[in-house]
């Protein structure tokens, strides 16, 4: 489980990216790189990192489900994810 401060920092980055998205797009379209440089560093979407919605784990993230591989396996085995079954052949 990730620390709460790390998860909060990531949420803060997401909010900053959303806040400056329109302004960033306008500056980029205009080619105003000096204006882009004056925006906060965390306004860039490149600085975001995918984290598990339940545990906050940064590695092994599965985009389709929004959770990491460990949580996915636990939930799939418990039957909590619709349409996912353990394979057998």
N, C-alpha and C positions, 0 to 999 in steps of 0.2 A: 504494500500500500504506500503510495506516495505521500509525502508530507503535505499538509493542508496549505502551507505557504507556497509550495511549488504549484499546486493546482490553482490557487488564487492568482498567482502571477500569470499563469497561462490564460485564465479567464480575462484578466486585465488586458493582456495583449490582444485577445480576440475583440474586446470592446474597442480598443484603440484602432485596430485595423478597420472595423466597421464604421467608426466615427469619421475616419479620414479617407474612406474608399472613394467617395465622389470627388473630393478635392484632388486626390492622387491621380484619378483617371483624367480629370480636366488638365492638370499640369503636365501629365505625360503626353496627352494629345496635342497640347500646345508646344511641346518640346522645351518647356521651362525647367531645365535641370537644376538651376539655382534655387527655384522655388521648391522643387522636390527635396533638395538637400536640407532645406530649413524645416521640413516636417520632422516629427519625432522618429527616432529609429524604429520604435516598436509599431509604427504605422505601416510598416512594410509587411505584406503577408508572408514573405519568405521566412520571417523570424518565428512564425508559428510552428508548433510541433504537435503532431497528432498524439493524443493521450486517451487511454481507456476512460470511458464515461463513468465507470463504476469504481475502479481502483486508482486511476491516475497513472498507471504504468505506461512509460513512454515507448517501450520496445514490444515487438510482436503485435503491433496494432493491425486489426483487420478492418479495412475501410467499410466494407459492406455491412458490418454489424456495429461498428463504433466501439468495439471492445478489444481487449488483447486476447492472445491465443490461450492463455491459462484460464481466464474467466470464461472464454468461449467454450472450452472443453468441459469445464465444470457444469456450465449451464446446459450444454447440449446433452451431456450424460444424464442430467436430472430431468431432461425433457422440457426445459423452459424456453427453448427457441423453436418457434413453429417452423415446420418444414425441414428440420435438420434431424437426421437419424444416423446412428452409427452404421457404418458400412459393413457389409458381410458378403463374401463371395465364395 
